[in-house]
Amino acid sequence: MREIATSIPIVGLAAKKMVSLINKKLFKLAGDLDICATLILVDVTHASLFVAANNNTENHTLVQVIFRTSPGDGVFEGTIDVAQQCPE
């Protein structure tokens, strides 16, 4: 695993995808109740990149990010398979 610049476009895409997934989970759990605000990405504070190989010799490029959201100034960390979740 190696640290990468948070300004690289794939880092922003990965963080936005994670915020989207979190919002979907929150709204699914809340149902018709109006108790959850939509989270918005504020910034990415850290990013790492690594390549993982599985038993089928397929490589997966994974991006790990730590990011802040609003409202509530939440801090989250997540890892996402870039090829599967953030197609260009």
Rosetta blueprint (number, residue, H / E / L):
1 M L
2 R E
3 E E
4 I L
5 A L
6 T L
7 S L
8 I L
9 P H
10 I H
11 V H
12 G H
13 L H
14 A H
15 A H
16 K H
17 K H
18 M H
19 V H
20 S H
21 L H
22 I H
23 N H
24 K H
25 K H
26 L H
27 F H
28 K H
29 L H
30 A H
31 G L
32 D L
33 L L
34 D L
35 I L
36 C L
37 A L
38 T L
39 L L
40 I E
41 L E
42 V E
43 D E
44 V E
45 T E
46 H E
47 A E
48 S E
49 L E
50 F E
51 V E
52 A E
53 A E
54 N L
55 N L
56 N L
57 T L
58 E L
59 N E
60 H E
61 T E
62 L E
63 V E
64 Q E
65 V E
66 I E
67 F E
68 R E
69 T E
70 S E
71 P L
72 G L
73 D L
74 G E
75 V E
76 F E
77 E E
78 G E
79 T E
80 I E
81 D E
82 V H
83 A H
84 Q H
85 Q H
86 C L
87 P L
88 E L
